[in-house]
Amino acid sequence: MILVSGGSQGIGRSLVETLAATGRETVFTYHSGSQRARQVEAATEGRARGFPLDLRDPDGPDALLTTLHDEGICVRHLVNNAGVSHSGLLAMTSDQDLERVLQVNLMGSFRLMRAVIPHMLRLRGGSMVNVVSLATLRAMPGQGAYAASKAGLLAMTRTLAREMGRKRIRVNAVAPGFLPTGMTSGLKPEEVKALRRHECLPDGVSMTSVVGAILFLLSDDAASVTGQCLVIDAGASL
Ligand SMILES: NC(=O)c1ccc[n+]([C@@H]2O[C@H](COP(=O)([O-])OP(=O)(O)OC[C@H]3O[C@@H](n4cnc5c(N)ncnc54)[C@H](OP(=O)(O)O)[C@@H]3O)[C@@H](O)[C@H]2O)c1
């Protein structure tokens, strides 16, 4: 089974719906969007099932995996997609702002990876894909707290890939550039322009490219790929 965190909207929702369209069964998590989660279940005609999860809750990931285990669901693939952003210059960032972003993007994603490992060991293999960000590669003013959380997750991706490789568990990341979703809907036009300034390709980053990259890294086509970060940024990092 494939577990996608944050499947109620944005990248996670597109991924879940693409998986369902190709006949793959999925479980996904939602936080505030229970109604959106029900819409995803309906749109996928029951191939995808949503479960509540608040990644700020230290017990949330273990409790979720226990629930899935009790339902006879064993997780072979994890996509750590759920995340939150924070905009603000580092000099103006409070401890609470930084902690909130780290709690969800780093601590929560870490706990989810740790919680699925026993499932993957039982299945004698598995793969994880962590959704990080172009902000881990390029310094982006106002994105310091967010970049720190994603850079931590990228470091864990590489370490876990080395630690779990012998058990046939692959761990990779994707780093998308700017993509219009709920997360970026509050940005002002000039902020979007600044984020896209370095893109080489005129059409920018597409949802299809991001979802396609995740699907590739999950698949057997990527059987020899681990510890890597696939950058999907329309050339912005060049
Ligand atoms: N959009 C971009 O430009 C961009 C670029 C680079 C990387 N990313 C990364 O891509 C991933 C998906 O982002 P998106 O753009 O699709 O954002 P989005 O549309 O805002 O979706 C975020 C998802 O995370 C879930 N979530 C938020 N807070 C949570 C919490 N406390 N506990 C558990 N789940 C929580 C949301 O659930 P509910 O809706 O149910 O609350 C939602 O499903 C994120 O990790 C983001 O950092 C995005």
The ligand as an SDF file (V2000), in Angstrom:
LIG
                    3D

 48 52  0  0  0  0  0  0  0  0999 V2000
    3.6020   24.6460   -3.8760 N   0  0  0  0  0  0  0  0  0  0  0  0
    4.8960   24.8650   -4.0000 C   0  0  0  0  0  0  0  0  0  0  0  0
    5.3410   25.8200   -4.6640 O   0  0  0  0  0  0  0  0  0  0  0  0
    5.8850   23.9400   -3.3370 C   0  0  0  0  0  0  0  0  0  0  0  0
    7.2320   24.0590   -3.7030 C   0  0  0  0  0  0  0  0  0  0  0  0
    8.1680   23.2230   -3.0980 C   0  0  0  0  0  0  0  0  0  0  0  0
    7.7620   22.2840   -2.1770 C   0  0  0  0  0  0  0  0  0  0  0  0
    6.4480   22.2080   -1.8260 N   0  0  0  0  0  0  0  0  0  0  0  0
    6.1030   21.2000   -0.8220 C   0  0  0  0  0  0  0  0  0  0  0  0
    5.1380   20.3270   -1.3660 O   0  0  0  0  0  0  0  0  0  0  0  0
    4.3550   19.7640   -0.3170 C   0  0  0  0  0  0  0  0  0  0  0  0
    2.8840   19.9080   -0.6600 C   0  0  0  0  0  0  0  0  0  0  0  0
    2.6150   21.2990   -0.7390 O   0  0  0  0  0  0  0  0  0  0  0  0
    1.3790   21.9210   -1.5360 P   0  0  0  0  0  0  0  0  0  0  0  0
    1.9160   23.0520   -2.3220 O   0  0  0  0  0  0  0  0  0  0  0  0
    0.5950   20.8400   -2.2000 O   0  0  0  0  0  0  0  0  0  0  0  0
    0.5930   22.5480   -0.2900 O   0  0  0  0  0  0  0  0  0  0  0  0
   -0.9410   22.5330    0.1540 P   0  0  0  0  0  0  0  0  0  0  0  0
   -1.8230   22.5560   -1.0310 O   0  0  0  0  0  0  0  0  0  0  0  0
   -1.0390   23.6280    1.1550 O   0  0  0  0  0  0  0  0  0  0  0  0
   -1.0970   21.1120    0.8860 O   0  0  0  0  0  0  0  0  0  0  0  0
   -0.4700   20.8810    2.1280 C   0  0  0  0  0  0  0  0  0  0  0  0
   -0.9430   19.5600    2.6940 C   0  0  0  0  0  0  0  0  0  0  0  0
   -0.3130   19.3940    3.9870 O   0  0  0  0  0  0  0  0  0  0  0  0
   -1.3260   19.0700    4.9550 C   0  0  0  0  0  0  0  0  0  0  0  0
   -0.9700   19.6200    6.2730 N   0  0  0  0  0  0  0  0  0  0  0  0
   -0.8170   20.9250    6.6190 C   0  0  0  0  0  0  0  0  0  0  0  0
   -0.5560   21.0380    7.9410 N   0  0  0  0  0  0  0  0  0  0  0  0
   -0.5450   19.7720    8.4410 C   0  0  0  0  0  0  0  0  0  0  0  0
   -0.3320   19.2240    9.7360 C   0  0  0  0  0  0  0  0  0  0  0  0
   -0.1250   20.0020   10.8270 N   0  0  0  0  0  0  0  0  0  0  0  0
   -0.4070   17.8910    9.8880 N   0  0  0  0  0  0  0  0  0  0  0  0
   -0.6310   17.0880    8.8170 C   0  0  0  0  0  0  0  0  0  0  0  0
   -0.8460   17.5340    7.5640 N   0  0  0  0  0  0  0  0  0  0  0  0
   -0.8050   18.8680    7.3790 C   0  0  0  0  0  0  0  0  0  0  0  0
   -2.5920   19.7130    4.4130 C   0  0  0  0  0  0  0  0  0  0  0  0
   -3.7290   19.0620    4.9660 O   0  0  0  0  0  0  0  0  0  0  0  0
   -5.1760   19.8100    5.1080 P   0  0  0  0  0  0  0  0  0  0  0  0
   -5.4070   20.5160    3.8040 O   0  0  0  0  0  0  0  0  0  0  0  0
   -6.1090   18.6820    5.3300 O   0  0  0  0  0  0  0  0  0  0  0  0
   -5.0690   20.7260    6.2820 O   0  0  0  0  0  0  0  0  0  0  0  0
   -2.4330   19.4940    2.9040 C   0  0  0  0  0  0  0  0  0  0  0  0
   -2.9360   18.2390    2.5320 O   0  0  0  0  0  0  0  0  0  0  0  0
    4.7670   20.5030    0.9620 C   0  0  0  0  0  0  0  0  0  0  0  0
    5.6710   19.7100    1.7050 O   0  0  0  0  0  0  0  0  0  0  0  0
    5.4590   21.7510    0.4360 C   0  0  0  0  0  0  0  0  0  0  0  0
    6.3920   22.2540    1.3500 O   0  0  0  0  0  0  0  0  0  0  0  0
    5.5020   23.0060   -2.3920 C   0  0  0  0  0  0  0  0  0  0  0  0
  1  2  1  0
  2  3  2  0
  2  4  1  0
  4  5  1  0
  4 48  2  0
  5  6  2  0
  6  7  1  0
  7  8  2  0
  8  9  1  0
  8 48  1  0
  9 10  1  0
  9 46  1  0
 10 11  1  0
 11 12  1  0
 11 44  1  0
 12 13  1  0
 13 14  1  0
 14 15  2  0
 14 16  1  0
 14 17  1  0
 17 18  1  0
 18 19  2  0
 18 20  1  0
 18 21  1  0
 21 22  1  0
 22 23  1  0
 23 24  1  0
 23 42  1  0
 24 25  1  0
 25 26  1  0
 25 36  1  0
 26 27  1  0
 26 35  1  0
 27 28  2  0
 28 29  1  0
 29 30  1  0
 29 35  2  0
 30 31  1  0
 30 32  2  0
 32 33  1  0
 33 34  2  0
 34 35  1  0
 36 37  1  0
 36 42  1  0
 37 38  1  0
 38 39  2  0
 38 40  1  0
 38 41  1  0
 42 43  1  0
 44 45  1  0
 44 46  1  0
 46 47  1  0
M  CHG  2   8   1  16  -1
M  END
$$$$
